[in-house]
Amino acid sequence: METANTKKKILQAIGELPDKIEIEDAMEKLYFLYKIEKGIKQADSGEKIDHQTVKERFQKWRE
């Protein structure tokens, strides 16, 4: 991601936060947005798991 674009996204996310917010909450929001963007990039590059495989893995985890 371009640095200027990243800065714009960070500033936009901060601007959308309520006036009364703790630093931890702001950091959590930024990290959440980072994880979403990372996941989208992974999916776009083919690094994804189909729905059926996820269901099977989840079922094994529950056992």
Backbone torsions as a table, in degrees:
resi	resn	phi	psi	omega
1	MET	NA	143.0	179.0
2	GLU	-69.9	143.8	-178.0
3	THR	-62.8	-42.9	-179.9
4	ALA	-63.8	-40.4	179.0
5	ASN	-66.0	-39.8	178.1
6	THR	-62.0	-45.1	-179.7
7	LYS	-61.5	-42.1	178.7
8	LYS	-61.2	-43.3	179.9
9	LYS	-64.9	-40.5	178.4
10	ILE	-64.1	-47.1	-179.9
11	LEU	-63.5	-37.8	177.8
12	GLN	-64.8	-44.8	-179.9
13	ALA	-62.6	-41.0	178.9
14	ILE	-66.7	-39.9	179.2
15	GLY	-64.4	-25.2	180.0
16	GLU	-85.5	-8.3	179.7
17	LEU	-73.7	152.6	176.9
18	PRO	-66.7	160.9	-178.4
19	ASP	-63.6	-38.8	179.8
20	LYS	-99.2	102.8	-178.4
21	ILE	-148.5	146.3	176.4
22	GLU	-84.4	153.7	179.3
23	ILE	-58.7	-40.1	179.0
24	GLU	-57.1	-41.0	180.0
25	ASP	-65.9	-40.0	178.7
26	ALA	-65.3	-43.5	179.4
27	MET	-63.9	-39.8	178.8
28	GLU	-62.1	-42.7	178.9
29	LYS	-62.7	-45.7	179.8
30	LEU	-63.3	-41.3	179.3
31	TYR	-65.4	-40.2	177.5
32	PHE	-59.8	-46.0	179.0
33	LEU	-63.8	-37.9	177.0
34	TYR	-61.3	-45.0	-178.9
35	LYS	-64.8	-38.0	177.3
36	ILE	-63.4	-47.1	-179.2
37	GLU	-63.0	-40.8	178.4
38	LYS	-62.0	-43.4	178.9
39	GLY	-63.2	-39.9	178.0
40	ILE	-63.7	-42.8	177.9
41	LYS	-61.9	-42.2	178.9
42	GLN	-62.9	-43.9	179.5
43	ALA	-63.3	-42.3	179.8
44	ASP	-63.5	-30.1	-179.1
45	SER	-91.4	7.2	176.1
46	GLY	91.9	1.2	179.5
47	GLU	-86.3	75.3	-179.5
48	LYS	-142.5	163.5	179.9
49	ILE	-119.1	135.4	-179.3
50	ASP	-70.3	160.6	-173.7
51	HIS	-58.2	-42.2	-178.0
52	GLN	-63.3	-41.2	178.5
53	THR	-63.5	-41.0	177.9
54	VAL	-62.0	-44.5	178.9
55	LYS	-60.4	-42.2	179.6
56	GLU	-65.5	-44.0	178.8
57	ARG	-64.2	-41.1	179.8
58	PHE	-64.3	-40.7	179.2
59	GLN	-63.1	-42.7	177.8
60	LYS	-62.8	-39.1	-179.9
61	TRP	-64.4	-37.0	-177.9
62	ARG	-72.4	-24.0	-176.7
63	GLU	-73.1	NA	NA
